Amino acid sequence: MIINRKLTDIIKQSKKSVLLLGPRQTGKSTLIKSLKPDLSINLARESTFLEFASNPNSLDEQILSMKPKTAFIDEVQRLPSLLNTVQALIDESHGGLKFYLTGSSARKLRRGRANLLPGRILSLELGPLTTEELGEKFDLSRALSEGTLPGIVTEPDTAERERILRSYAGTYLQEEVQAEALTKDLPGFARFLRFCAASSGQYLDLSRLAAEAQVKRASAIRFCEILEDTLIAFRCEAFAKSERRRLIQHPRLFFFDNGALNGILGNFKVSEDRRGMLFEHFVTTQVYHTAKSLGGSARISNYRTEHGAELDLIVEHPNGELVAVECKSGHTVTSSDMQGFKSFATFFNKPHRKIVIYGGATARRIEDVEILPCEEGLRAVFASSITS
């Protein structure tokens, strides 16, 4: 099964070289290989890594020998110093050589003082498949339970899908965190990872997470940074009119995919007590990844007042359009569910679109609020971006 990724056209059309980051198993290598680069270098292979690590001239030699127009370097975060050579080769080619660079850790690149090629490279992020990419293949029940990682969507056997997802945490800890020496306290990080997964979607409370994982608060802060830098989790900041106000309010932390989250928790059941959380988690991650698949220019936050009025998502588009979103996993939505919209309308006091994304199958309206099924609602949030 071949599923086209929205970022493919952006990468094809870019005149600049591309740095494509994303969590493991999101299909970065598959996407770049579909572009048929002239030269491919996989630093995940130990022999290739050792060759390039021991001989700084290896890349120069291969480029000089093969004279490619496009070159692919996979897992570039394993050798951040290689980016200095990439920059020199880009400059010397005067536009005749385009690099595709992929990696799963922005942290290793930054901490390795990597040259991130400012002005010379387009940085993009690839997540799990979006509902727009899945089209008719989208199955909400499966997505809530197993997420939308490409290898999971295309795997026909349920037991194998769950096995892969259950092993995701172990693979991540071994190949990403331990192998790249992101922390010396692997047992503490493993505990933190699981407690963090259990509170995914909640407002971030590092003191509580530190106590539950039995680590120091300073360690919890560092561990949370690792999760974000390796793109396993992302923050949904609080909406406010001023930047200063945004910075002092607590964000919510979300894991990047429902399947990976459920695999870490060891629970794939969409029971009644979990459905609301999983539905909101799925919608939020889909909005986040859809924004990234369109180039990442939309800003995503949440709204909450001290009096308890809430909206799950506020999506600010670069064209100035703002969409307020509420998630309801049930099949019914009533006027009593509109209080968050009324509070936000008073606070924001500017025109904006109001959407409830719910678990039902029929689109309707309550006053000026659109009530839309999941797939249709997600499409509506980005309607202006997709059609422009």
Secondary structure as the mmCIF struct_conf table of DSSP 4:
data_model
#
loop_
_struct_conf.conf_type_id
_struct_conf.id
_struct_conf.beg_label_comp_id
_struct_conf.beg_label_asym_id
_struct_conf.beg_label_seq_id
_struct_conf.end_label_comp_id
_struct_conf.end_label_asym_id
_struct_conf.end_label_seq_id
TURN_TY1_P TURN_TY1_P1 LYS A 6 LYS A 6
HELX_RH_AL_P HELX_RH_AL_P1 LEU A 7 GLN A 13
BEND BEND1 LYS A 15 LYS A 16
STRN STRN1 SER A 17 LEU A 21
TURN_TY1_P TURN_TY1_P2 ARG A 24 GLN A 25
BEND BEND2 THR A 26 GLY A 27
HELX_RH_AL_P HELX_RH_AL_P2 LYS A 28 LYS A 33
TURN_TY1_P TURN_TY1_P3 SER A 34 LEU A 35
BEND BEND3 ASP A 38 ASP A 38
STRN STRN2 LEU A 39 ASN A 42
TURN_TY1_P TURN_TY1_P4 LEU A 43 ALA A 44
BEND BEND4 ARG A 45 ARG A 45
HELX_RH_AL_P HELX_RH_AL_P3 GLU A 46 SER A 54
TURN_TY1_P TURN_TY1_P5 PRO A 56 ASN A 57
HELX_RH_AL_P HELX_RH_AL_P4 SER A 58 MET A 66
BEND BEND5 LYS A 69 LYS A 69
STRN STRN3 THR A 70 ASP A 74
BEND BEND6 GLU A 75 GLU A 75
HELX_RH_3T_P HELX_RH_3T_P1 VAL A 76 ARG A 78
TURN_TY1_P TURN_TY1_P6 PRO A 80 SER A 81
HELX_RH_AL_P HELX_RH_AL_P5 LEU A 82 SER A 93
TURN_TY1_P TURN_TY1_P7 HIS A 94 GLY A 95
BEND BEND7 GLY A 96 GLY A 96
STRN STRN4 LYS A 98 GLY A 103
BEND BEND8 SER A 104 SER A 104
HELX_RH_AL_P HELX_RH_AL_P6 ALA A 106 ARG A 111
TURN_TY1_P TURN_TY1_P8 GLY A 112 ARG A 113
TURN_TY1_P TURN_TY1_P9 PRO A 118 ARG A 120
STRN STRN5 ILE A 121 GLU A 125
BEND BEND9 PRO A 128 PRO A 128
HELX_LH_PP_P HELX_LH_PP_P1 LEU A 129 THR A 130
HELX_RH_AL_P HELX_RH_AL_P7 THR A 131 LEU A 134
HELX_RH_3T_P HELX_RH_3T_P2 GLY A 135 LYS A 137
HELX_RH_AL_P HELX_RH_AL_P8 LEU A 140 GLU A 146
HELX_RH_AL_P HELX_RH_AL_P9 PRO A 150 VAL A 153
BEND BEND10 THR A 154 THR A 154
HELX_RH_AL_P HELX_RH_AL_P10 THR A 158 ARG A 166
TURN_TY1_P TURN_TY1_P10 SER A 167 SER A 167
HELX_RH_AL_P HELX_RH_AL_P11 TYR A 168 THR A 171
HELX_RH_PI_P HELX_RH_PI_P1 TYR A 172 GLN A 178
TURN_TY1_P TURN_TY1_P11 ALA A 179 ALA A 181
BEND BEND11 LYS A 184 LYS A 184
HELX_RH_AL_P HELX_RH_AL_P12 LEU A 186 ALA A 198
TURN_TY1_P TURN_TY1_P12 SER A 199 GLY A 201
BEND BEND12 GLN A 202 GLN A 202
STRN STRN6 TYR A 203 TYR A 203
HELX_LH_PP_P HELX_LH_PP_P2 LEU A 204 LEU A 204
HELX_RH_AL_P HELX_RH_AL_P13 LEU A 206 ALA A 213
TURN_TY1_P TURN_TY1_P13 GLN A 214 GLN A 214
HELX_RH_AL_P HELX_RH_AL_P14 ARG A 217 ASP A 229
TURN_TY1_P TURN_TY1_P14 THR A 230 LEU A 231
BEND BEND13 ILE A 232 ILE A 232
STRN STRN7 ALA A 233 ALA A 238
HELX_LH_PP_P HELX_LH_PP_P3 PHE A 239 PHE A 239
BEND BEND14 LYS A 241 SER A 242
HELX_RH_AL_P HELX_RH_AL_P15 GLU A 243 ILE A 248
BEND BEND15 GLN A 249 GLN A 249
HELX_LH_PP_P HELX_LH_PP_P4 HIS A 250 PRO A 251
STRN STRN8 ARG A 252 PHE A 255
BEND BEND16 PHE A 256 PHE A 256
HELX_RH_AL_P HELX_RH_AL_P16 ASN A 258 LEU A 265
TURN_TY1_P TURN_TY1_P15 GLY A 266 GLY A 266
HELX_RH_AL_P HELX_RH_AL_P17 GLU A 272 SER A 293
TURN_TY1_P TURN_TY1_P16 LEU A 294 GLY A 295
BEND BEND17 GLY A 296 GLY A 296
STRN STRN9 ARG A 299 ARG A 304
TURN_TY1_P TURN_TY1_P17 GLU A 306 HIS A 307
BEND BEND18 GLY A 308 GLY A 308
STRN STRN10 GLU A 310 GLU A 316
TURN_TY1_P TURN_TY1_P18 PRO A 318 ASN A 319
BEND BEND19 GLY A 320 GLY A 320
STRN STRN11 LEU A 322 LYS A 328
BEND BEND20 GLY A 330 HIS A 331
HELX_RH_3T_P HELX_RH_3T_P3 SER A 335 MET A 338
HELX_RH_AL_P HELX_RH_AL_P18 GLN A 339 PHE A 348
BEND BEND21 LYS A 350 LYS A 350
STRN STRN12 ARG A 353 TYR A 358
BEND BEND22 GLY A 359 ALA A 361
STRN STRN13 ARG A 364 ILE A 366
TURN_TY1_P TURN_TY1_P19 GLU A 367 ASP A 368
STRN STRN14 VAL A 369 PRO A 373
HELX_RH_AL_P HELX_RH_AL_P19 CYS A 374 VAL A 381
TURN_TY1_P TURN_TY1_P20 PHE A 382 PHE A 382
HELX_RH_AL_P HELX_RH_AL_P20 ALA A 383 THR A 387
#
